[in-house]
Amino acid sequence: MAPPYTRPAVTRRRGLAVTGGTFAGVAADDQARWLMLVVRLPAEPSRHRVAVWRELRRAGAVPLGQGCWALPEVPAIADKVARVEDLVGRGDGEVITLRAAGRAEADTARLSALFTAARQAEWAEFIADCGKFDAEIDSEIAKSKFTLAELEEEEQSLDRLRRWHRELAARDVFGAPNAAEAGQQLKHCAERLADYTERVFRAVHQM
């Protein structure tokens, strides 16, 4: 495992030398806002590369180049960084973690914008799925399909949306513009399910 990223110095693994000049603006403690993860893995077996890629995406990391990823330095991502390091180690690879900040304000703003744009795209996908849930409820009501089996399916769909929302909210550290809309859409889905549940209850009990 690499040394904790809270140290201002560059960390090294497997003797790969990286100096302060490797990235412009490697920051002092009071300036650091970002973590830069430089990841190297053997080409085969590919499952290790896929596992690391998935974990980085799950953490919300922004790809900056081949094997280089950026994450905001916030407490919430500490476990995710440790998980990436563990997966890289299992794949017989190496990872270097640097604490960094933009050389100029424009650099920091650009990195923040890239991160927020990625979160905004994720929220847009979430909102679209909420729309699909809403349409599904409309379809079942139009067909008068008020069965316990269908209700269970809709409950599972809402549970999935709730888990997804929690995951997105955890990594949206800067607050994407459409995050609030996503929360409203989730609330609307919960209200639609509550209404559908009442209809199923009445149909089952012939009320």
C-alpha positions as CSV (number, residue, x, y, z in Angstrom):
1,M,0.0,0.0,0.0
2,A,1.2,3.5,-0.7
3,P,1.7,5.9,2.2
4,P,-1.3,7.9,3.2
5,Y,-1.9,10.7,0.7
6,T,-2.1,13.2,3.6
7,R,1.6,13.6,3.4
8,P,2.6,16.6,1.2
9,A,5.5,14.7,-0.3
10,V,5.2,12.6,-3.5
11,T,4.7,8.9,-2.8
12,R,6.5,6.2,-4.7
13,R,5.7,2.6,-5.4
14,R,8.0,-0.1,-6.8
15,G,10.9,2.3,-7.3
16,L,9.2,4.5,-10.0
17,A,10.8,7.9,-9.5
18,V,8.4,10.9,-9.6
19,T,9.7,14.3,-8.7
20,G,8.0,17.6,-7.8
21,G,8.4,18.7,-11.4
22,T,6.4,15.8,-12.8
23,F,3.2,17.8,-12.4
24,A,3.1,21.6,-12.4
25,G,1.9,23.0,-9.2
26,V,2.3,20.1,-6.7
27,A,0.9,21.8,-3.7
28,A,1.8,22.5,-0.1
29,D,-0.5,21.4,2.6
30,D,-2.5,24.6,2.8
31,Q,-3.1,24.8,-0.9
32,A,-3.8,21.2,-1.9
33,R,-7.3,20.6,-3.2
34,W,-6.8,17.7,-5.6
35,L,-5.3,14.2,-5.6
36,M,-3.6,13.0,-8.8
37,L,-3.5,9.2,-9.2
38,V,-0.9,7.9,-11.7
39,V,-1.8,4.3,-12.4
40,R,0.2,1.6,-14.3
41,L,-1.1,-1.9,-14.8
42,P,0.0,-4.8,-17.0
43,A,-2.0,-5.2,-20.2
44,E,-3.0,-8.7,-19.2
45,P,-5.0,-10.0,-17.6
46,S,-7.4,-7.2,-18.5
47,R,-9.8,-7.9,-15.6
48,H,-7.5,-5.9,-13.3
49,R,-7.5,-2.9,-15.6
50,V,-11.3,-3.1,-15.8
51,A,-11.7,-3.4,-12.0
52,V,-9.5,-0.3,-11.4
53,W,-11.3,1.7,-14.2
54,R,-14.6,0.9,-12.7
55,E,-13.5,1.9,-9.2
56,L,-12.1,5.2,-10.4
57,R,-15.3,5.9,-12.2
58,R,-17.3,5.0,-9.1
59,A,-15.2,7.4,-7.1
60,G,-15.9,10.2,-9.7
61,A,-12.3,10.5,-10.8
62,V,-11.7,12.7,-13.9
63,P,-9.3,11.2,-16.5
64,L,-6.6,13.7,-17.4
65,G,-4.5,11.4,-19.7
66,Q,-3.3,7.9,-20.1
67,G,-3.3,6.4,-16.6
68,C,-3.7,9.8,-14.8
69,W,-6.8,10.6,-12.8
70,A,-7.9,13.6,-10.6
71,L,-10.1,13.6,-7.5
72,P,-11.0,16.4,-5.1
73,E,-9.2,15.9,-1.8
74,V,-12.1,15.5,0.5
75,P,-12.5,13.0,3.4
76,A,-15.3,11.1,1.5
77,I,-12.9,9.8,-1.1
78,A,-10.2,8.4,1.3
79,D,-11.7,4.9,1.3
80,K,-12.1,5.0,-2.5
81,V,-8.4,5.9,-3.0
82,A,-7.5,3.1,-0.7
83,R,-9.7,0.7,-2.7
84,V,-8.0,1.8,-6.0
85,E,-4.6,1.2,-4.5
86,D,-5.6,-2.2,-3.3
87,L,-7.0,-3.2,-6.7
88,V,-3.8,-2.0,-8.4
89,G,-1.7,-4.0,-6.0
90,R,-3.8,-7.1,-6.8
91,G,-3.1,-6.6,-10.5
92,D,0.7,-6.4,-9.9
93,G,0.6,-2.7,-10.9
94,E,1.8,0.5,-9.3
95,V,0.0,3.7,-8.3
96,I,1.5,7.1,-7.3
97,T,-0.7,9.6,-5.4
98,L,0.2,13.3,-5.5
99,R,-1.4,16.2,-3.7
100,A,-1.8,19.0,-6.3
101,A,-3.4,22.4,-7.1
102,G,-3.6,24.4,-10.2
103,R,-0.7,26.7,-11.0
104,A,-3.2,29.5,-11.6
105,E,-6.8,30.0,-10.6
106,A,-7.9,29.2,-14.1
107,D,-6.3,25.8,-13.9
108,T,-8.2,25.0,-10.7
109,A,-11.4,26.3,-12.1
110,R,-11.0,24.2,-15.2
111,L,-10.4,21.0,-13.2
112,S,-13.4,21.8,-11.0
113,A,-15.5,22.4,-14.2
114,L,-14.4,19.0,-15.7
115,F,-15.4,17.3,-12.4
116,T,-18.7,19.0,-12.2
117,A,-19.5,18.4,-15.9
118,A,-19.0,14.7,-15.3
119,R,-21.4,14.8,-12.3
120,Q,-23.9,16.8,-14.3
121,A,-23.9,14.1,-17.0
122,E,-24.5,11.4,-14.3
123,W,-27.4,13.4,-12.8
124,A,-28.9,13.8,-16.3
125,E,-28.9,10.1,-16.7
126,F,-30.5,9.6,-13.3
127,I,-33.2,12.1,-14.1
128,A,-33.9,10.3,-17.4
129,D,-34.3,7.0,-15.4
130,C,-36.7,8.7,-13.1
131,G,-38.7,9.7,-16.1
132,K,-38.8,6.0,-17.2
133,F,-40.0,5.0,-13.7
134,D,-42.8,7.6,-14.0
135,A,-43.8,6.4,-17.4
136,E,-43.8,2.8,-16.2
137,I,-46.2,3.7,-13.4
138,D,-48.4,5.5,-15.9
139,S,-48.4,2.4,-18.1
140,E,-49.4,0.0,-15.3
141,I,-52.2,2.3,-14.2
142,A,-53.5,2.7,-17.8
143,K,-53.6,-1.1,-18.1
144,S,-55.2,-1.5,-14.6
145,K,-52.3,-3.8,-13.7
146,F,-52.6,-3.7,-10.0
147,T,-50.8,-6.9,-8.8
148,L,-48.5,-7.6,-5.9
149,A,-45.9,-8.9,-8.3
150,E,-45.9,-5.7,-10.3
151,L,-45.8,-3.7,-7.1
152,E,-42.7,-5.6,-5.9
153,E,-41.0,-4.8,-9.2
154,E,-41.7,-1.1,-8.9
155,E,-40.5,-1.1,-5.3
156,Q,-37.2,-2.7,-6.4
157,S,-36.9,0.0,-9.1
158,L,-37.3,2.8,-6.6
159,D,-34.8,1.2,-4.3
160,R,-32.3,1.1,-7.1
161,L,-33.0,4.8,-7.8
162,R,-32.5,5.7,-4.1
163,R,-29.1,3.8,-4.0
164,W,-28.0,5.5,-7.2
165,H,-29.0,8.9,-5.8
166,R,-26.9,8.3,-2.7
167,E,-23.9,7.3,-4.7
168,L,-24.1,10.3,-7.0
169,A,-24.7,12.7,-4.1
170,A,-21.6,11.3,-2.2
171,R,-19.3,12.2,-5.1
172,D,-20.9,15.4,-6.2
173,V,-18.8,17.5,-3.9
174,F,-19.1,20.8,-5.8
175,G,-22.9,20.5,-6.4
176,A,-23.8,20.1,-10.0
177,P,-26.5,22.5,-11.3
178,N,-29.1,19.7,-11.9
179,A,-28.5,17.9,-8.6
180,A,-31.5,19.6,-7.0
181,E,-33.8,18.6,-9.9
182,A,-32.6,15.0,-9.4
183,G,-33.7,15.1,-5.8
184,Q,-37.1,16.5,-6.8
185,Q,-37.5,13.8,-9.4
186,L,-36.7,11.1,-6.9
187,K,-39.2,12.5,-4.5
188,H,-41.8,12.5,-7.3
189,C,-41.0,8.9,-8.0
190,A,-41.6,8.0,-4.3
191,E,-45.0,9.8,-4.5
192,R,-46.0,7.9,-7.6
193,L,-45.1,4.6,-6.0
194,A,-47.1,5.5,-2.9
195,D,-50.1,6.2,-5.1
196,Y,-49.6,3.0,-7.0
197,T,-49.3,1.0,-3.8
198,E,-52.6,2.4,-2.6
199,R,-54.2,1.3,-5.9
200,V,-52.8,-2.2,-5.6
201,F,-54.0,-2.4,-2.0
202,R,-57.5,-1.5,-3.1
203,A,-57.5,-3.9,-6.0
204,V,-56.2,-6.9,-3.9
205,H,-58.7,-6.2,-1.1
206,Q,-61.4,-5.3,-3.6
207,M,-62.1,-2.0,-1.9
